[in-house]
Amino acid sequence: MIGKYSRALVIGLLAFVLTSSAPSFSQVLADERVVEAKVKHFLEKMKGQWRDWNVPEKDGKILYDIILKNRYTKAVEIGTSTGHSAVWIAWALSKTGGKLITIEIDEDRHRQALANFREAGLSDYIDARRADAHDLVKELPGPFDFVFIDADKDWYTNYAKALAPKVEPGGCITAHNVEGRSPARGGYRSGTEEYYEYMKSLPEFETGTHPESVAGMAISYKKKKKIK
């Protein structure tokens, strides 16, 4: 009889701990619906108002879809501007249980981005840093599974060199306003052409451009290691 009651007591205590220490499934769904509603309302309100080199809405959706499809959770963005792309990235990460580190050097744009993240209800999913990405990306420890580059175009290759080794197999590096492989104009290559050629040269990545991007989205997937 003692053993029987002891087992019942243990089971009862375990059930109490599980139900009291973890949020219920219904609560998680409710929280997700709140975030979903706030983000949708914010993006609808801001439609057509994004300036300061923010991405077009269609390209934001591409970033969102890539993250959700691959269940990425560890993201870094170079070039926050006032936060349009970060909102799309963080919205996807709110569904995968991830978080975004986003970097912006300009104080005014950084401040406006923080306000936008609060209004969109996504602050908990974003670590927004005002810093010089030239220095900070080299210091970020990683690993990452998603990278978005949308900053000074002549530095794209340097960003890639710093971050590519920190991207996990199966992860992705995306870059905006990339012209792709095109004939050099008078011996001159733009920074994004140089970047694209560099990424194409890396055997551990498969690189191409997204056919539906409005402003030239280059996408590089890091190959998964083959199991012998």
C-alpha positions in Angstrom: 0.0 0.0 0.0 2.8 2.4 0.8 4.4 1.9 -2.6 1.1 2.5 -4.3 0.5 5.8 -2.5 4.1 6.8 -3.0 3.8 6.4 -6.8 0.5 8.3 -6.8 2.2 11.1 -4.8 5.2 11.3 -7.3 2.8 11.4 -10.3 0.7 14.1 -8.6 3.8 16.2 -7.8 5.2 15.8 -11.4 1.9 16.9 -12.9 1.8 19.9 -10.6 5.3 21.0 -11.6 4.7 20.6 -15.3 1.4 22.5 -15.3 2.6 25.3 -13.0 6.1 25.9 -14.4 5.4 25.9 -18.1 3.0 28.0 -20.1 0.0 26.1 -21.4 -0.3 25.3 -25.1 -3.3 27.6 -25.3 -1.4 30.4 -23.7 1.4 30.0 -26.2 -1.1 30.2 -29.0 -2.7 33.2 -27.5 0.6 35.0 -27.2 1.4 34.2 -30.9 -2.0 35.6 -32.0 -1.2 38.8 -30.1 2.1 39.2 -31.8 0.6 38.3 -35.2 -2.2 40.9 -34.8 0.2 43.7 -33.7 2.7 43.1 -36.5 0.0 42.9 -39.2 -1.6 46.2 -37.9 1.8 47.9 -37.8 2.8 46.8 -41.3 -0.5 47.9 -42.7 -0.2 51.3 -41.1 3.3 51.7 -42.4 2.6 50.5 -46.0 4.1 52.9 -48.5 5.9 55.0 -45.8 9.2 53.3 -45.5 12.2 55.4 -46.5 16.0 55.5 -45.6 17.0 52.5 -47.8 14.5 50.1 -46.3 13.6 47.0 -48.3 10.4 46.8 -50.4 7.6 44.8 -48.8 8.0 41.9 -51.3 11.6 41.5 -50.3 10.7 41.6 -46.6 8.3 38.7 -47.3 11.0 36.7 -49.0 13.2 37.0 -45.9 10.2 36.0 -43.7 9.5 32.9 -45.9 13.1 31.7 -46.0 13.3 31.8 -42.2 10.0 30.0 -41.7 10.7 27.4 -44.3 14.1 26.5 -42.8 13.1 27.0 -39.1 16.0 29.4 -38.6 16.5 30.8 -35.1 19.9 32.6 -34.9 19.9 35.6 -37.2 22.0 38.7 -37.8 21.3 41.7 -40.0 23.8 44.3 -41.1 22.0 47.6 -41.8 18.9 48.0 -39.7 17.9 51.4 -41.2 14.6 52.1 -39.5 13.6 48.5 -39.2 11.4 47.3 -42.1 13.5 44.2 -42.9 14.1 43.5 -39.2 10.3 43.5 -38.6 9.8 40.8 -41.2 12.8 38.8 -39.9 11.8 39.0 -36.3 8.2 38.2 -37.1 9.3 34.9 -38.6 11.7 34.3 -35.6 8.8 34.8 -33.2 7.3 31.7 -34.7 10.5 29.6 -34.7 11.7 30.6 -31.2 14.6 32.6 -32.5 16.1 36.1 -32.1 17.7 38.7 -34.4 20.9 40.8 -33.8 20.6 43.8 -36.0 23.3 46.5 -36.4 22.9 50.2 -37.4 25.5 52.9 -37.2 23.3 55.9 -37.6 21.8 57.2 -34.2 18.6 58.6 -35.6 17.8 55.6 -37.7 18.6 53.3 -34.8 16.3 55.3 -32.4 13.4 55.2 -34.9 13.9 51.4 -35.4 13.6 50.8 -31.7 10.4 52.7 -31.7 9.1 50.7 -34.6 10.0 47.4 -33.0 8.1 48.4 -29.8 5.0 49.4 -31.8 5.2 46.1 -33.8 5.4 44.1 -30.6 8.7 42.5 -31.6 11.2 44.0 -29.2 11.6 40.7 -27.3 12.8 39.1 -30.5 15.4 41.7 -31.5 18.8 42.7 -30.1 19.2 46.1 -31.8 22.7 47.5 -31.6 24.0 50.9 -32.6 27.6 50.1 -33.8 30.0 50.2 -36.7 29.4 46.8 -38.4 32.9 47.0 -39.9 34.1 46.2 -36.4 31.2 44.4 -34.7 30.7 41.6 -37.2 34.2 40.4 -36.6 33.4 40.2 -32.8 30.1 38.4 -33.0 30.8 34.9 -31.8 28.0 33.1 -33.7 27.0 30.6 -34.8 24.2 31.9 -37.0 21.9 30.2 -39.4 20.6 33.3 -41.1 22.4 36.5 -42.3 21.0 39.5 -44.1 23.4 42.1 -45.5 22.0 45.5 -46.5 24.5 48.2 -45.7 27.5 49.8 -47.5 27.8 48.0 -50.8 31.6 48.2 -51.1 31.9 46.3 -47.8 29.7 43.4 -48.7 32.6 41.0 -49.4 34.2 41.9 -46.1 31.0 41.2 -44.2 30.8 37.8 -46.0 34.3 36.9 -45.2 33.7 37.7 -41.5 30.4 35.9 -41.2 30.5 32.9 -43.6 32.7 30.8 -41.3 30.1 31.4 -38.5 27.2 30.2 -40.5 26.0 26.7 -39.6 25.6 24.0 -42.3 22.2 24.4 -43.8 22.2 28.1 -42.9 21.8 31.0 -45.3 23.4 34.3 -46.2 21.2 36.8 -48.0 22.2 40.2 -49.4 20.2 43.1 -50.9 20.7 45.1 -54.1 23.1 42.6 -55.6 23.6 43.0 -59.3 24.9 39.5 -59.8 27.5 38.4 -62.2 27.6 40.9 -65.1 30.3 42.1 -67.4 32.8 44.5 -65.7 32.1 48.1 -66.8 35.3 49.6 -68.0 37.3 47.4 -65.7 35.2 48.4 -62.7 33.1 46.1 -60.6 30.5 47.3 -58.1 30.8 46.1 -54.5 27.8 43.9 -54.9 29.2 42.3 -58.1 32.4 41.6 -56.2 30.4 40.1 -53.4 28.3 37.9 -55.7 31.4 36.6 -57.4 33.1 35.9 -54.1 30.1 33.9 -52.8 29.9 32.0 -56.0 33.6 31.0 -55.6 33.0 29.4 -52.1 32.6 25.7 -52.6 30.7 25.3 -49.3 27.9 27.6 -50.5 25.3 27.4 -53.3 24.6 30.9 -54.5 22.0 32.4 -56.8 19.5 35.3 -57.0 15.8 35.2 -56.0 13.7 35.4 -59.1 10.9 37.4 -57.4 13.0 39.9 -55.6 12.3 43.5 -56.4 15.8 44.8 -55.7 18.2 42.0 -56.4 18.3 39.5 -53.5 21.3 37.2 -53.5 20.8 34.0 -51.5 23.6 31.6 -50.5 22.9 28.3 -48.7 25.7 26.6 -46.8 25.8 23.0 -47.8 25.1 20.4 -45.2 27.8 18.0 -44.4 27.4 14.6 -46.0 27.0 11.7 -43.6 29.5 9.0 -44.5 
